[in-house]
Amino acid sequence: NRYSIIALNIAEIYSHPDFVQQEDIDTLTSNIFESTDKGLSTQKAENYALKLYKLARESYPNVNQTSFLVKKVQLLIQQLKNSIQQLSQLDKEMVELSQQLECFEVIRSIPGIGELTTAMIIGELGDITKFKSNKQLNAYVGIDIKRYQSGNTQYRDTINKRGNKKARRLLFWVVMNIIRGQRHYDNHIIDYYYKLKKQPNEKPHKTAVVACMNRLLKTIHYLVTNNRLYDYQMSPH
């Protein structure tokens, strides 16, 4: 991941293959181990070192290690790390601001939705209690159903896409994250997704995800308007 701190730290130190080959495996392992504070194991650091050493040997750079381009890469990496740290601080402030709202803990209680995601949802949807029904919320996001029918011919249903594009993209990402984390928690959104995928007329993946977005919005609207925390046993299965 080119945006992870460990990857950027390694790329900054070893921005030319010659820098790698000038050191032994133990030194490479030690530098990689110290490039992150996320508790990287020694074995994993050594695996990274061996992989890095292999890449360096197979590389054919078109500039030498003293080139200004190598220094430019290092400078760009430093700027990117600074930007990531600044964005991380802004995310933290956004979460702290959102935590002052009653709906924060309600939305946060839905399995698979973390603090930052909760803040982002609140940022895009605003005051959820102003929507009298979940259908109004769906229309605001732009996932209400649009039907075309001419005579006896009925075309496939599509979503409106006239609402908040950013909210629509965010909710798609949220549902995907909920599905990916299914091993760690129970969530009726996951049950609904696989129900749509397994029924006689199996829904395509994207269609099923959009339907889950609809179900998630309905859940959020119900929980927020009733000021209730999520309970899997009470949710519709």
Secondary structure, DSSP 8 states (H G I E B T S, - for coil): -TTSHHHHHHHHHTSSHHHHHTS-HHHHHHHHHTT-SS---HHHHHHHHHHHHHHHHH---SS-TT-HHHHHHHHHHHHHHHHHHHHHHHHHHHHHHHTTSTHHHHHHTSTT--HHHHHHHHHHH--GGG-SSHHHHHHHHT-SEE--EETTEE---EE---S-HHHHHHHHHHHHHHHHTGGG---HHHHHHHHHHHSSS---HHHHHHHHHHHHHHHHHHHHHHT----GGGS--
